[in-house]
Amino acid sequence: QVQLVESGGGLVQPGGSLRLSCATSGSISSIYVWAWYRQAPGKQREMVARVTSGGNTNYADSVKGRFTISRDNAKNTSYLQMSSLKPEDTAVYYCYSELTTRQGLRLLRGDYWGQGTQVTVSS
């Protein structure tokens, strides 16, 4: 059973920085996509940043130039470096991955989500 576990959230002052991590466990064969989403109270979940296995990245306009997504293929881990944080960045941040797992002799492709980590930007 594959699990994604986020860490690194917390309380930070406006203008500060945080680094989120998303670690995996389980029998993973390949990871195609890593992404970070967030959901603020009363709002829909939105994509923040995305990186493919080929290294292509996409960012929400609201975080361009402030957030950077990266991946460590050796560790099957993704990171979201967040800088110049604003109060409107306050949300629960979720890690997402599209990957294949080994099930005996089979490879199964699926979508996986972490449990979320709270990021609060406030003075």
N, C-alpha and C positions, 0 to 999 in steps of 0.2 A: 504494500500500500504506500503510495507516494504522498508525502506531506510537504507543504511549503510553510515555513515559519519565519515571520517577520520579526525584526528587532530594531532598536535604535530610536523609537519614537520618544516623545516627552514634551516638556514645556520649554519653550525658548522665547527670548525677547525678540521683538521686531528688529530685523537686520541681522539676526544671528543665523547660525548654520546647524544642520543636523545631517547625519548620514544613516539612511535606512539600509538594512541588509535583509536578504531573503535567502534562507538556506533550504536545501532540499534533503529529504531522506527517502530511501526506497531504492528499488532496482531501476535506475534510469538508463535508457540507451542513448537518446539524443534529445537535446533541447533546441527547439526551433525559434521560439519567441519568448522573450521576457517582457513584462510590462508592469507598470505601476498605475494603479487607479486610486482615486480618492472619493470619499463621500462626506459632504458636510451635512449637518443637521437640516432636514427639510429639503435637501437637494438630491438630484439624481447622481448616481455614481458616474464619474467621468475619467477618461483616460488622461494620465499625466505625461507618461513617457513610455516609449516602446523601443526595443532593440531586437533585431532579427539575428539569426545565426550567421548571416553574412556581414553583420556589423552595421546595417542601416538603422538609423534612429529617427524617431518622430517625437515631437513634443507638443503639448498643448500650448497655444499662443500665450496663455497667462503665465507660463513658467519658462519660456524660452530665454536663454541667457542666464538663468538663475539655477536651474536644475540640470543635473547630468546623470544619465543612466549608464551603467556599465555592467559587464558580466565577467565572471571568472569561470571559464569552461572547465578548468581542472578541479574546481571545488563545486561545480554546479550551483553557483551562487550569483545572485544579482544584487546590485547596489543602486541606491538613489541618493546622490549627493545634492543637498538642498542648501542654497545660499541666499542671502538677502531676503530672508523670510518675511512674509507680511501676515497680518492678522487674517486676511482672507485665504491664506493657505491652511488654516486650521481645518482639520478633517481627520477621519479615519483613513489611513492609507493601506491599500491592499496590494499584495503581490500576486501576479498572474503568470502562468507559464503554459505554453503549448509544447508538449513533449511526448516521447514514446517511452513506454516501460516494457520490461521483459516479463512475460508471463510464460514460463517454461520455454518452449521453442518459439513462441509467438511474440511479436512486437505490437503493442497496442498504443494508439495515438489518442491523446485526450487533453482536455483543458483542466487546469488545476488552479485553485485559489488558496491564498493564505487566510488566516483568521483576522487579520487587520491589526494595525498598531496606531494608537492615537498620537497625533501631532497637534500641539496647541501653541499658537504664536500669540503672546500677550505680554504686556508690560505689567 
